[in-house]
Amino acid sequence: MAKKPRVKVSRKGGLVEIKTLISHKMETGLRKDSKTGELIPRMIINKFVCKFNGEEILSADMHSAVAANPYLAFYAKDASSGTFDFAWTDDKGNTVTASADVKA
Amino acid sequence: MSEKHITTAVLGRRQVLKGAGLGALAVVGAGLSAKDAFATPETAAAYLDKMVGSGGSEGKINLKLPEIAENGATVPITVSVDSPMSADSYVKTIHLVAEGNPNPELISFNMSPGLGKAEISTRVRLGKTQFIRAAAVMSDGSVHTGSKEIKVTIGGCGG
C-alpha cells in the first residue's frame, strides 16, 4: 500500500491552501507484464476524503486515469483553528491517513 | 468490473487484436468494436449524462491544462467553477472525463461549502490528443459543462 502521504496546509489570501501528495503507482490494470504477457491487475487509490474538524469538505472518486502519486490541491475556508484529516483508500480497502492543524 | 478489465485489456493491444480479437470482443459484448475500444466523444458524453443527467448549460467552468502535454503519464489539470461556495450556493460535484482515454472517467469531486473556492488541481493520465470535458452540479441542481482540447505527444495509459 501507499505510504508517506505529504500534506501542506498554508494560509493564502484569506483561504487555506491544501496540497496533498501520496506515493502510489496507481496501476491502471491496462499494462501487461513484459515477461509473462499477463495483465497487471488494477491497483489504484480510488477514494480521497478530506475532513475539517470531523466534517467532510471534499472527497474525490479517482479512476485509473489519475496519474501515479496522486496529487490534489484545493482551498478550504479559513476557519480560526482546527484539524484537517485526510484519508486515501485503495482498491483493496487499505486506508492511509494524515492530518494537519491550522492555528489561529 | 470484470467486464471493464477485459475491455481495457483488449484495447491496450488493439492493433494486435484487431484481427484475432473479434472473439474476445464478442465476450466483452456490449456492442464494442475495435474502433470504439477507446472512449469516444459519445461514450464520454454518455458517462457524463449518467452522472449528471443530460442537458446542462455551457459555461461557468474553467479548465486549465497545458496546450500540449509531452508526457501523457502525468498531465496537470485545474478545474474551477464560478461559484461563491457559500452555504446557499455552492458546487456539489464536478466530474472530469476524457474523450480519448481507454476509460472515459478521470476523477470526480464531491464538494461542500467548507471549501473556500471551487478550484481543484490534480494530475491525470491521457492516452492521446483529445477533449477533456467537465460537468459541475450546483447546489440548486443546475448543471454546467465545459471542455477543452489538449494535445498529447506521448500517451500515458500503458498497454
Interface residues (C-beta under 8 A of the other chain):
Chain A: G14 L15 V16 T28 G29 L30 R31 K32 L39 P41 R42 F52 E55 E56 I57 L58 S59 A60 D61 M62 H63 S64 A65 V66 A67 A68 P70 Y71 L72 A73 F74 Y75 A76 K77 D78
Chain B: H5 T8 A9 L11 G12 R13 A73 T74 V75 M85 A98 N101 P102 N103 E105 L106 I107 S108 F109 N110 M111 S112 P113 G114 L115 G116 K117 E119 I120 S121 T122 R123 V124 R125 L126 G156 C157 G158 G159
